[in-house]
Amino acid sequence: MGDEIEFLEELKMLKEQLKFKEKVEVPNNIENVVIAGMGGSGIAGKIFSEFYSKKPVYLVDDYKLPDFVSKSTLVVAISYSGNTEETVSVAKQAIKRGAYTVTITSGGELAGYGDQQIRIPRNDLQPRSATGFMLMPLLRGFGIVSDKEISESYSLLEQLDRNNGKCKEIANDIAKGMYIPIIYGSSPFKSIAYRWKTQFNENAKVMAYSNSFPELNHNDTMSLAKTYRKDCLYFLVFKSTNKRIAKRIDITATITKSNFKIIAPKGSSDIARMFYLLHYGDYLTYYLGVIRGINPTDVSLIEELKRRLGRFKH
């Protein structure tokens, strides 16, 4: 029970992370951007890439830096612990190539690298609970977020911290039916649908799947009506302000006879709606873990994998 309460307090810290003032320095000669990060650290890059399109953005969730990286590339390596071996590897390669390299971390090996080193507070959080710390330097540095949007986002997160009973209701439904969550988003919240998927994996220890409109209409649509066990799926679909996407959602649900649980984000801006959806998923997956008697902080299998890999350093 103690771990559950501790993790609940971690969730409530997200709104305070929006006040993190550090920002990525963006040199004038930059032609493209590469963001490297894995798991809970990597989600910051995925979210950023949906909100920034002035220059090409390439995401790396592996060991290898893409061949095009040069002195005109900005490489941002993000790892909460600072010891994620894939991300450290990419940072080292970027420095060798002469790319302008920024590291965002709370410490560890990565903290010793980079033209700019952004240190985030080390509060012994789960990496997935430090998303605000890792995302805000990107949003601020590239001029994506305004003070007004930050203020609105803070207010919405505060409201969710006080009133998240709906998240618990949905979690109860999923647990009762032993459903596999299917999360469908659309731009600019495709990354948030993926974030929900990974939060179901880590917080609740259940398999989950994510996809997005309109892409899923070119593949998932056929399986929705004819898959093996549709009765074991629970569809969570983000409501869209795009009229064409909203129509696609309606038609898809109708022709496939699918029961879509529509999640309507609050907020007057996409940034505020993004943070609202992100936090909503945090609570939903936390409650599912608690209902199942699962410790949401437990990542022992991931740690065991890292420990065994450590024997084979190259």
N, C-alpha and C positions, 0 to 999 in steps of 0.2 A: 504493500500500500504506500510505503514511503517513496518508492521510485515513481509511482504514478503521480503523487502530489508534486514531487520535484519537477517532473516533466511538464505538468500542467503550468507550473510557474515559469518554465522555459518558454512555453507557448505565449504566455502573457508578455514576454519581453520584446516581442516583435515590434510593437508600436514604438518602443523607446529606441530601437535600432534605426528607425527612420530619421532620427536626429543626428546620426553619424555624419560628421562634416567633411571627412576626407574625400578627395576626389581624384580620379585618374587624370594625369597630365597628358594632353593630346598634342603632340608636336605638329607644326603646320605642314610638314612635308609628308605626312602619313597618307598612303594610298589605300591601305586595307587594314583590317583588324582581325587578329586571331585571339580567341579566348579559350584557354585550356582549363579544364576542371572535371572532376569526377563526382558522381553521386550527389550528396547534399551540397557540395561546393560547386558542382557544375551547373546547378539549376540557375544560378545568377546569370551565367552567359546565355543560357537558352532564353530566359526572360528578356534580357537586354536585346538580343538579336531580333525580337519581334517588334521592338519599339524604335530601333535605329536602322535606317536604310540609306543614309547619305553616302556611305561607302560600304564596299563589300565586307561582310562579317563571316568568318569561318570558325566553326566550333570544333575543338579537338577533345575527344574523350578516349584517348589512346596514348601510346608512347611516342608517336612520330609526328614531328612538325611537318606541315605540307611543304612541298618543294618550292612554291612561289615565294615563300617568306624571304625578305631581304631587309636592307636598311630603311626601306620606305614602309615597313610593316610595324604596326603597334601590336605587341604580344602581351596579353594580360593572363598571367598564371594565377589561378585561385585554388587555394587549399586551406581549409580552416586549421588543420593540424600543422600544415607546413611539411608534412612527411609523406604525402601521397606520391608514390614512386612514379606513376605515369606523368603527373604534372611537373614534378621536379625534373624529370627527363626532358620534357618539352621546354622548360625554362632554360636549361643548360644549352640545348640546341639553338634556341632563339638568341642567346647571348653570343654564341659562336658565330652566328650568321650576321651579327651586327644589328639585329632588330632592336628597336626601342622596347625594352622589356619592363613591365610593371608586375610586381608580385603583391598579392593580397592574401595575408595570412595572419594567424595569431602567434606564430613562432615557428619552431622546427627548422629543418634544413633550408626550406624555401626562403626563409627570412634573410638569408645571406646573399640572395641574388637580386638582380634587377637594377635598372637605372632609377626607378622609383620604387620604394618599398613602403607599402601601406600596411600598417599594423592594426589589426582589429583587436578589440578587448578579448582577453582569454578568460572567459567565465566558465570554463569546463562545460560548455554546451555540446549537445550533439551537433555535428556540422549542419544538419538539416534544420536546426533551430537558430542558426546564425545567418539565415538568408538575407536579412536586412543589412547586416554589417557588410556582407560580400557584394550585395547588389547596389547599394546607395553610391559607392564611389564611381560606379559605371554610369548610373543615371545622372549624377551631378556633373561628372567630368565631361560628358557629351551633351550637356544642356538639355536633357530629356525631361527633367522634372522641375516643377516650379514650387515655390514656397506654399502657394495656395493648394496645390495638389498634395503636398506633404501633410499640410494641416488637415485637409479633408480625409486623407488616408488614415491619419492618426485617430481622428474622431470615429471613423467607421470601425477600426480595429478595437478601439476602446469599447464601442457598443457591443461588438461580438464577444469580447471578454466577459461582459456582463450578462449577455443574453445569447446563448448558443444552444438552447433547448432543441431547436429544429435539427441541429447536427446529431444530437443524441437520438432523436426519433428515427432518423434515417439509419443510423448505426444499429439501432435495435431491429429495424426491418431486415437489414442485411444479415445480421447475426441469426435472427430467427429462421430465415430461409436458407441460411448457409450459402448465400449467393456469391458469385464472382462479380466484383464491380467492373463495369465497363464505362469509361469516362469519355465523353465526346465534347470537344471544345471547338472553337473557331478563332480565327485571327481577331485580336492580338492575344488570345488566351490559349493557344495550342500548347504552349509550354506549361501553363498552369494545369491543363488536363494531364499532361505527363507528370507534373509534380504530384498531383493527387494519386496517380498510379504508384509512384515510388513511396509516397507516404502510407498508402495501404500496405505495401510490401514491408516497410520497416516498422511502422507504428503498430499495425494490426496483425502483421505476419500472415497476410493472405495474398494470393495471386490476384492480379488486376491487369487491366488492358486499357490503353488509351488510343484514341485516333481523333481526327478533326474533320469538320466540314470545310470545304466541299470535297476534299480528297476521299473521304470514306464513301461518298456516293459512287465512286468508281471501283469499289471493291467490297467493303463491308456490307453494302446494301443487299447483295445477293445472299450472303450467309445469314443475315438477320432473320430471314424467313425460313431457312432450310438447314440450320445447323443441327448438330446431334441433340443437344440438350439445352434448348432455349430457356427452359424453366429454371435453370440454375444461374441465369444472368440477371444483373441488376443495372439498369441503364441510368446514368447520371449525365444530364445534358445541360451545358451552359446556355442560357438564353442569349440570343444575339440581337444587337441593335441594328444590324445590317438586314434590311427587309428581305433581300434575296436569300440570305442564309436562313433567316427565320422561316421562310416559306419552304426551303429544303428540309428543315427539321420537321415541320408539320407533315409534309408529303411522305418523308421517309418513315415516320412513325405510323402513318395511315396504311401505306401500301405493304409494309412488312408486319403489320399488326403487332407493333412493339410498344411496350409501356415505358415511355420516357419520363423519368423524374426530372423536371425542369428546375434548374437552379438559377435564380435571377440575381445577378450581382447588383449591389447597391453602389451609388456613387455617380457623380456628374462628369467624371473624366475617366478615360481608359486606365490611367495610372491608379486611380482610387479603386476602380472596379477590379483591377488586377490584384491589388493587395487584399481586397475584401475576399475574393475567390480563393486566394492563396491561404488566407487564415481560416476560412470556412472549411477547407479541406484538412487543415491541421487538426481542427477540433473533431471533425467527423471521423477521421482515422484514429485519433486518440481514443475517442469513446468506443469505437469498435474493438480496439485492443483491450480496453478495460472490461467491456461486456464479455469478451471471450476469456477473461482471466489471464491475459497476456501482459507481460511487462513491456510497455512501449519503448523503453530505453535499451532493451536487450538487442545487441548486434554481435553476439558472441560468435556466430558462424562466420560473419565477415571478418572479425578480428582473428579467428582461427585460420582463415584462408591467408590473411596477411602474414601471420606468424609462420605458416608453412612455406609461403613464398620467400620469406626472409632467409630461409636456409639455402636458397638457390640464387643469391645475388650474383649478377654478372657485371 
